[in-house]
């Protein structure tokens, strides 16, 4: 970007002849983000806190102070960049009133790039101010179940399971099959060789996996010609995906304390859970027929039920069922609080809200297209998506950008609502 106030006339002429002005005309013409005063005030408070913490650390190091200083550093740096971009824009606006026509033209050429920089820095500041999701740093469980659409939905559920499994493998992330249960059937295969899947749970053990995959929750719709379709008609089916927070199997003492803490989202009162032993269904020979190794847990207050039969060991199935039950209940509790918060600020926020029951993505085989309905983007090369390749990474990244923007809108709405409440209270 040109720092116009110290560009002399001869330099300006040279830059114009060199094509800089034409380059700048092609720069982004994004409008600078208009941050509400309440949000800026919050950023200034956190920046002041960061400066005070940094000064204290120079005198005496303290781990808690250092941690908080690190948490506020992103806001402090983002605010500095935002104010720097605002100052540059103000400088350019002053040059637009210059008596020198050439300087005015050069400032006009530089205006689009400065506006784009201000918009970007404003977005970064808003993102830095947005609180992290409480499960963001945790591993996660991907629960996959067929939705409406009969057998074809079961086949596509198997495709999605292997898609996520391959995606993790391609990224070098550890994953573990917690549950993989085929539906009772005649061994029929889908158009892509899939089996009919009843339910699957894949644990992604990478720290931060929840934040990466949280946008995958919802109904995934598939449009394709089934293997059994004689007339070549396209059928539409759906698969439900849940993303749940997970403690790793080798949980630390801190994690275990969350299980025992009644204030924790992961706490489950054992007295509120009914445990049943059953014989496992499906293939397995004499062990299945003679041993009650399958476990079903029911959380009585909510009716949430978990069954596990993948292991031959009853104890292993019991441990896996308890972990899955805790994860489901933690997610339900978090969603209930978020829903309550949305209702409190409904007068400010937009009415659009993506939930797990909404159609979030369509996989169209005939058009070689994957469409995400939140980011509004189409991605071609569907085979690469289903192989968990780079194209799927682009789809997931587009959703993450959507979620960040939505979090920013929610934050701004919350600050505006708080400001209105404070004004009313002061009257």
C-alpha positions in Angstrom: 0.0 0.0 0.0 1.3 3.5 -0.8 2.0 5.8 2.0 0.9 8.8 0.0 1.8 11.8 2.2 5.5 11.4 1.5 5.2 10.7 -2.2 6.6 13.6 -4.2 5.1 14.6 -7.6 7.8 13.1 -9.7 7.5 9.8 -7.7 3.7 9.9 -8.2 4.2 10.3 -12.0 6.6 7.3 -12.0 4.3 5.1 -10.0 1.4 5.9 -12.3 3.5 5.1 -15.4 4.7 1.9 -13.7 1.1 0.7 -13.5 0.8 0.8 -9.7 -2.5 2.7 -9.9 -3.9 0.1 -12.3 -2.9 -2.7 -9.9 -4.5 -1.0 -7.0 -7.7 -0.5 -9.0 -7.9 -4.3 -9.2 -7.5 -4.7 -5.4 -10.4 -5.8 -3.3 -13.1 -3.1 -2.9 -14.4 -4.6 0.4 -16.2 -2.1 2.6 -14.5 -1.4 6.0 -16.2 -3.3 8.8 -18.3 -1.0 11.0 -17.5 -2.3 14.5 -20.0 -1.2 17.2 -18.6 1.0 19.9 -19.3 -1.7 22.6 -17.1 -4.1 20.7 -14.3 -1.6 20.4 -14.6 -0.7 24.0 -14.3 -4.4 24.9 -11.1 -4.7 22.7 -9.6 -1.6 24.4 -10.3 -3.0 27.9 -8.6 -6.3 27.0 -5.7 -4.5 25.4 -5.2 -2.4 28.5 -5.3 -5.6 30.6 -2.7 -7.2 28.3 -0.4 -4.3 28.6 -0.7 -4.3 32.4 -0.1 -8.1 32.5 3.0 -7.8 30.3 4.4 -5.1 32.5 3.8 -7.3 35.6 5.6 -10.2 33.9 8.7 -8.1 33.3 9.0 -7.7 37.1 7.9 -11.1 38.3 7.0 -14.2 36.2 3.8 -16.0 37.2 2.3 -18.9 35.1 -1.3 -17.7 35.6 -0.4 -14.1 34.6 1.5 -15.4 31.6 -1.4 -17.6 30.5 -3.9 -14.7 30.7 -1.4 -12.4 28.9 -1.2 -15.0 26.1 -5.0 -15.1 25.9 -5.3 -11.3 25.5 -2.4 -10.9 23.1 -4.4 -11.8 20.0 -6.9 -9.0 20.8 -4.2 -6.5 21.5 -2.3 -7.2 18.3 -5.6 -7.2 16.2 -6.6 -3.9 17.7 -3.2 -2.3 16.8 -3.6 -3.5 13.2 -7.2 -2.2 13.1 -6.2 1.2 14.4 -3.3 1.4 12.1 -5.6 0.7 9.1 -8.0 3.3 10.3 -5.3 5.9 10.6 -4.1 5.1 7.0 -7.7 5.5 5.7 -8.0 8.9 7.5 -4.7 10.0 5.9 -6.0 9.0 2.5 -9.3 10.8 3.0 -7.3 14.0 3.8 -5.3 13.6 0.6 -8.5 13.3 -1.4 -9.1 17.0 -0.5 -5.7 18.1 -1.7 -5.3 20.9 -4.2 -2.9 18.6 -6.2 -5.0 16.7 -8.8 -2.3 14.0 -9.2 -2.1 13.4 -5.5 -5.9 13.1 -5.3 -5.9 10.6 -8.1 -3.1 8.6 -6.4 -5.0 8.6 -3.1 -8.2 7.5 -4.9 -6.2 4.6 -6.4 -5.0 3.6 -3.0 -8.4 3.8 -1.4 -9.7 0.4 -2.4 -6.7 -1.4 -1.0 -6.8 0.5 2.3 -10.5 -0.2 2.6 -9.8 -3.9 2.1 -7.1 -3.8 4.7 -9.4 -2.1 7.2 -12.2 -4.7 6.5 -9.7 -7.5 7.0 -8.3 -6.1 10.2 -11.8 -5.4 11.5 -12.8 -9.0 10.8 -9.6 -10.3 12.5 -10.3 -8.1 15.6 -13.9 -9.4 15.8 -12.6 -13.0 15.5 -10.0 -12.4 18.2 -12.8 -11.1 20.5 -15.0 -14.1 19.9 -14.8 -16.6 22.8 -13.6 -20.1 22.0 -16.0 -22.9 22.0 -15.6 -24.7 25.4 -15.0 -28.0 23.6 -12.7 -26.5 20.9 -9.4 -28.1 22.0 -10.9 -31.5 22.6 -10.8 -34.7 20.4 -14.2 -35.6 19.0 -16.6 -38.4 18.2 -18.3 -38.5 14.8 -21.6 -40.4 15.0 -23.1 -41.4 11.7 -26.6 -42.8 11.2 -28.7 -43.2 8.1 -31.7 -40.9 7.8 -34.7 -40.9 5.5 -34.2 -42.9 2.3 -34.3 -46.5 3.2 -31.4 -48.8 2.2 -29.7 -46.2 0.0 -29.3 -44.0 3.1 -27.6 -46.9 4.9 -25.2 -47.3 2.0 -24.3 -43.7 1.9 -23.7 -43.7 5.7 -21.0 -46.2 5.0 -19.5 -43.9 2.4 -19.4 -41.0 4.8 -17.8 -43.1 7.5 -15.0 -44.1 5.2 -14.7 -40.5 3.9 -14.0 -39.2 7.4 -11.7 -42.1 8.2 -9.7 -41.5 5.0 -9.6 -37.7 5.6 -8.0 -38.3 9.1 -5.5 -40.7 7.6 -4.6 -38.2 4.8 -3.9 -35.5 7.5 -2.0 -37.9 9.7 -4.5 -37.8 12.5 -5.1 -40.8 14.7 -8.7 -42.1 14.6 -10.3 -45.1 16.2 -13.5 -47.0 15.3 -15.6 -47.0 18.5 -18.7 -48.6 16.8 -19.3 -50.0 13.4 -22.7 -51.8 13.2 -24.1 -53.1 10.0 -27.8 -53.3 9.4 -29.5 -56.7 9.2 -29.8 -57.5 5.5 -29.1 -59.9 2.7 -25.5 -58.8 2.0 -26.6 -56.4 -0.8 -24.0 -53.8 -1.8 -24.5 -50.1 -2.7 -23.6 -48.6 -6.1 -20.1 -47.8 -4.8 -19.7 -51.2 -3.0 -20.8 -50.0 0.4 -22.5 -52.1 3.0 -25.7 -51.1 4.7 -24.7 -49.4 7.9 -26.9 -49.2 10.9 -24.7 -46.8 13.0 -21.0 -45.9 13.3 -18.9 -43.9 15.7 -15.4 -42.7 14.8 -13.2 -41.1 17.4 -10.7 -38.6 16.1 -8.0 -38.4 18.8 -6.3 -35.2 17.6 -6.5 -32.3 20.1 -8.7 -29.6 18.5 -10.6 -32.1 16.4 -13.9 -30.9 17.8 -13.2 -27.3 16.5 -12.2 -28.7 13.1 -15.2 -31.0 12.6 -18.0 -29.2 14.5 -19.4 -27.8 11.3 -20.1 -31.4 10.0 -23.1 -31.8 12.4 -26.3 -32.0 10.4 -28.1 -33.9 7.6 -25.9 -34.8 4.7 -28.0 -35.4 1.6 -27.0 -37.7 -1.3 -28.5 -37.7 -4.8 -27.5 -40.6 -7.0 -28.9 -43.6 -9.0 -29.0 -46.7 -6.7 -27.5 -50.0 -7.8 -31.0 -51.5 -7.8 -32.6 -48.7 -9.9 -33.5 -50.3 -13.3 -34.8 -47.1 -14.9 -31.8 -44.9 -14.0 -33.8 -42.5 -11.8 -32.0 -40.4 -9.2 -32.9 -41.0 -5.6 -32.4 -38.7 -2.7 -31.4 -40.0 0.7 -30.0 -38.5 3.9 -27.5 -39.3 6.6 -27.3 -37.7 10.0 -23.9 -36.8 11.5 -23.3 -35.7 15.1 -20.0 -34.2 16.3 -19.5 -34.8 20.0 -16.7 -33.8 22.4 -14.6 -36.7 23.6 -12.1 -37.5 26.3 -9.3 -39.7 25.0 -9.3 -43.3 26.2 -6.2 -42.7 28.3 -7.9 -39.8 30.0 -5.8 -37.7 32.4 -6.7 -37.0 36.0 -8.0 -33.6 35.0 -10.4 -35.2 32.5 -11.6 -37.7 35.1 -12.2 -34.9 37.6 -14.6 -33.5 35.0 -16.6 -36.7 35.1 -16.9 -36.4 38.9 -17.6 -32.7 39.0 -21.4 -32.0 39.2 -20.8 -28.6 37.6 -19.2 -30.2 34.5 -21.1 -30.8 31.3 -19.6 -34.3 31.3 -20.9 -35.3 34.7 -23.5 -38.1 34.8 -25.1 -39.2 38.1 -24.8 -43.1 38.0 -28.1 -43.3 40.0 -29.8 -41.7 36.9 -28.5 -44.3 34.5 -30.2 -47.7 33.9 -27.7 -50.4 32.8 -28.7 -53.5 30.9 -26.7 -56.5 29.7 -27.7 -58.1 26.4 -26.5 -60.7 23.9 -24.8 -59.0 21.0 -26.6 -59.3 17.6 -25.0 -60.1 14.3 -22.0 -62.2 13.3 -19.8 -63.6 16.0 -20.4 -67.3 16.4 -20.8 -69.0 19.8 -19.5 -65.9 21.7 -22.5 -63.9 20.5 -25.0 -66.7 21.2 -23.8 -67.6 24.7 -22.3 -64.4 26.3 -24.2 -61.3 27.4 -21.3 -58.9 26.4 -23.4 -56.1 24.9 -24.3 -53.1 27.2 -27.1 -50.6 27.0 -27.2 -47.5 29.1 -30.2 -45.3 29.4 -30.0 -41.8 31.0 -33.5 -41.8 32.7 -34.0 -37.9 32.9 -33.4 -37.3 29.2 -34.2 -40.7 27.7 -30.8 -40.8 26.0 -29.8 -44.4 25.2 -26.4 -45.8 24.2 -25.7 -49.4 23.3 -22.3 -50.9 22.6 -21.4 -54.4 21.5 -18.3 -54.1 19.4 -15.9 -55.7 21.9 -16.1 -59.3 23.1 -15.4 -57.9 26.6 -18.4 -56.7 28.6 -16.2 -54.3 30.6 -14.8 -52.8 27.4 -18.3 -52.3 26.0 -19.4 -50.7 29.4 -16.5 -48.3 29.4 -17.1 -47.3 25.7 -20.8 -46.8 26.4 -20.2 -44.6 29.4 -17.8 -42.4 27.4 -20.3 -42.0 24.5 -23.1 -41.3 27.0 -21.1 -38.5 28.7 -20.3 -37.0 25.3 -23.9 -37.0 24.1 -25.2 -35.4 27.3 -22.4 -32.8 27.3 -23.3 -31.8 23.8 -27.0 -31.7 24.7 -26.3 -29.5 27.7 -24.1 -27.1 25.7 -26.8 -26.8 22.9 -29.5 -26.1 25.5 -27.5 -23.2 26.9 -26.8 -21.9 23.4 -30.5 -22.1 22.6 -31.4 -20.2 25.8 -28.8 -17.5 24.9 -30.2 -17.2 21.4 -33.7 -16.7 22.8 -32.4 -13.9 25.1 -30.9 -12.0 22.2 -33.5 -12.9 19.6 -34.6 -9.3 19.2 -31.1 -8.5 17.8 -30.0 -11.6 16.0 -31.1 -12.9 12.6 -33.5 -15.8 12.6 -31.4 -18.1 10.6 -29.9 -20.9 12.7 -28.2 -24.1 11.5 -29.0 -27.1 13.7 -28.2 -30.7 13.5 -31.6 -31.4 11.9 -31.1 -29.1 9.0 -29.8 -30.2 5.5 -26.3 -28.8 5.5 -24.7 -30.5 2.5 -25.6 -32.2 -0.8 -23.5 -34.8 -2.6 -24.7 -35.0 -6.2 -23.1 -37.9 -8.1 -24.6 -37.2 -11.5 -23.3 -33.6 -11.5 -19.9 -34.5 -9.8 -20.8 -31.8 -7.2 -20.6 -31.3 -3.4 -22.6 -28.2 -2.2 -22.4 -26.8 1.3 -25.6 -24.9 2.0 -24.1 -22.7 4.8 -21.0 -21.4 3.0 -23.1 -21.4 -0.3 -20.2 -22.9 -2.3 -20.1 -25.7 -4.9 -17.1 -28.0 -5.1 -16.6 -30.4 -8.0 -14.4 -33.6 -8.1 -16.8 -35.5 -5.8 -14.7 -38.7 -5.9 -11.9 -36.7 -4.2 -14.3 -35.5 -1.6 -15.4 -39.0 -0.8 -11.8 -40.1 -0.7 -11.2 -37.6 2.1 -8.9 -35.6 -0.2 -7.9 -31.9 -0.5 -11.4 -31.1 -1.9 -13.0 -32.3 1.3 -10.5 -30.1 3.2 -11.7 -27.1 1.1 -15.3 -27.9 1.9 -14.6 -28.1 5.6 -12.6 -24.9 5.6 -15.4 -23.0 3.9 -17.7 -24.1 6.7 -15.2 -23.0 9.3 -15.1 -19.5 7.7 -18.9 -19.5 7.8 -18.9 -20.4 11.5 -16.4 -17.8 12.4 -18.4 -15.1 10.6 -21.6 -16.4 12.4 -19.8 -16.3 15.8 -18.7 -12.7 15.1 -22.3 -11.7 14.3 -23.5 -13.4 17.5 -20.8 -11.6 19.5 -21.7 -8.2 18.0 -25.4 -8.8 18.7 -24.6 -9.7 22.3 -22.5 -6.6 22.8 -25.3 -4.4 21.2 -27.9 -6.1 23.4 -25.8 -5.5 26.5 -25.3 -1.9 25.6 -29.1 -1.4 25.2 -29.7 -3.0 28.6 -27.1 -0.8 30.2 -28.6 2.3 28.7 -32.1 1.3 29.9 -30.7 0.6 33.4 -29.1 4.1 33.5 -32.3 5.9 32.8 
